[in-house]
């Protein structure tokens, strides 16, 4: 799958996130990158930042939080474009949930492992 097609699937996954939820997101950027950090080569997505639940009155003047979606491990994990689309959708929601302060244990309970 081309990088462009993968980015289209990520954009479609973002479009599927309800507007009511995305309107609450604050100071966060989503990027598509080929590879995850070398110490976790199978990672499909990563949230880096300060979750909304941990921000207080001292929060300000900081770079945006970053949600990265990793193309190569996602493609290695999936066999078909339908699987890629589904996995990207799960990964996008999973990482956005981290922005809202939802931890991995709760995400697993909700089916976003």
C-alpha positions in Angstrom: 0.0 0.0 0.0 1.3 3.4 -0.9 2.0 6.0 1.8 -0.6 8.2 0.2 -3.3 5.5 0.4 -2.3 4.8 4.0 -2.7 8.5 4.9 -6.1 8.5 3.2 -7.2 5.7 5.5 -5.9 7.6 8.6 -7.8 10.7 7.4 -10.9 8.6 7.0 -10.5 7.2 10.5 -10.2 10.7 11.9 -13.3 11.7 10.0 -15.2 8.9 11.7 -14.4 10.1 15.2 -17.5 12.0 16.4 -17.3 15.8 16.1 -18.5 16.0 19.7 -15.4 14.2 20.9 -12.9 15.9 18.6 -14.3 19.3 19.6 -13.0 18.5 23.1 -9.5 17.6 22.0 -7.0 20.4 22.7 -3.5 21.1 21.4 -2.9 17.8 19.7 -1.5 16.9 16.2 -1.8 13.6 14.3 1.0 12.5 12.1 1.7 9.4 10.0 5.2 8.1 10.2 6.7 5.0 8.5 8.4 3.5 11.6 7.9 3.5 15.3 10.8 4.0 17.8 13.5 1.5 17.5 12.9 0.1 21.0 9.3 -0.9 20.0 9.3 -1.9 16.4 5.8 -3.5 16.4 4.1 -0.4 17.8 1.1 0.7 15.6 0.5 4.1 17.3 1.8 6.3 20.0 0.5 9.2 22.0 3.1 11.6 23.4 1.9 14.5 25.5 0.0 15.6 28.6 -3.5 14.0 28.7 -6.4 16.4 29.2 -7.0 14.8 32.6 -3.5 15.8 33.8 -3.6 19.4 32.7 -4.0 22.2 35.2 -3.8 25.9 35.4 0.0 25.8 34.7 -0.5 24.2 31.3 0.3 26.5 28.5 2.9 27.6 26.0 3.7 23.9 25.2 4.1 22.2 21.8 1.0 20.2 20.8 0.6 16.6 22.0 1.5 14.2 19.2 -0.4 11.1 18.0 1.7 9.1 15.6 0.3 6.3 13.4 3.0 4.0 12.1 2.6 2.7 8.6 5.1 -0.1 8.2 4.2 -2.2 11.3 0.5 -1.7 10.5 1.0 -3.0 7.0 3.1 -5.9 8.3 0.3 -6.8 10.8 -2.5 -6.7 8.2 -3.0 -8.7 5.1 -5.8 -6.8 3.2 -6.8 -3.2 2.8 -9.9 -3.9 4.8 -7.8 -5.1 7.7 -5.6 -2.0 7.4 -8.6 0.2 7.4 -10.0 -1.5 10.5 -6.7 -1.5 12.4 -6.0 2.1 11.6 -9.5 3.0 12.9 -8.8 1.1 16.1 -5.4 2.7 16.5 -6.6 6.2 15.9 -9.3 5.9 18.5 -6.9 4.2 20.9 -4.4 7.0 20.7 -7.1 9.7 20.9 -8.4 8.0 24.1 -4.9 8.4 25.6 -5.2 12.1 24.9 -8.4 12.1 27.0 -6.6 10.2 29.8 -8.0 6.7 29.2 -5.3 4.1 30.0 -4.5 0.9 28.2 -6.3 -1.3 30.8 -9.6 0.5 30.2 -9.1 0.5 26.4 -8.6 -3.3 26.5 -11.9 -3.6 28.4 -13.6 -1.5 25.7 -12.1 -3.6 22.9 -9.5 -1.1 21.7 -6.4 -3.2 22.4 
